[in-house]
Amino acid sequence: METDSHKFACVVAQFLDDKLAKNITILNISNVSSLADYFVIVTGDSTPQVKALMETVKDKVKTEFSRLPIRQENDAKNRWNLLDYGDVVVHILHKEERDTYAIEKFWSHAYCVQESEWREVAKEFSEYNN
């Protein structure tokens, strides 16, 4: 299934929301960086949840979009995970790491996609809205 980076980012946020990720933020960085078009940033409550959220994204993106991350990174204690899909980079962090890295502050000049917008764009992919 072909999809643009905006929809892809919104759907990834929905996958994470379905698995109880917290503090979901989507930043459109396309006008301020050539790294990617979007960052999806979420918080997990525990190290096992951070790992589970990462596995969920990988599995669901592979199933729905036939895409694998170009690269994947995580810290030794698995409290910070990054999945790079090229146009969309997914950051899954434990609360302390989220506060420490402050990705949103660094990218404060990027446009933040409103929750109502990403939910509308991704509603067909929600496990709970159908």
Beta strands, then each sheet from edge to edge (+ up, - down):
strand 1: 22-28
strand 2: 38-44
strand 3: 71-74
strand 4: 80-84
strand 5: 88-94
strand 6: 111-113
sheet 1: 3+ 4- 5+ 2+ 1- 6+
end
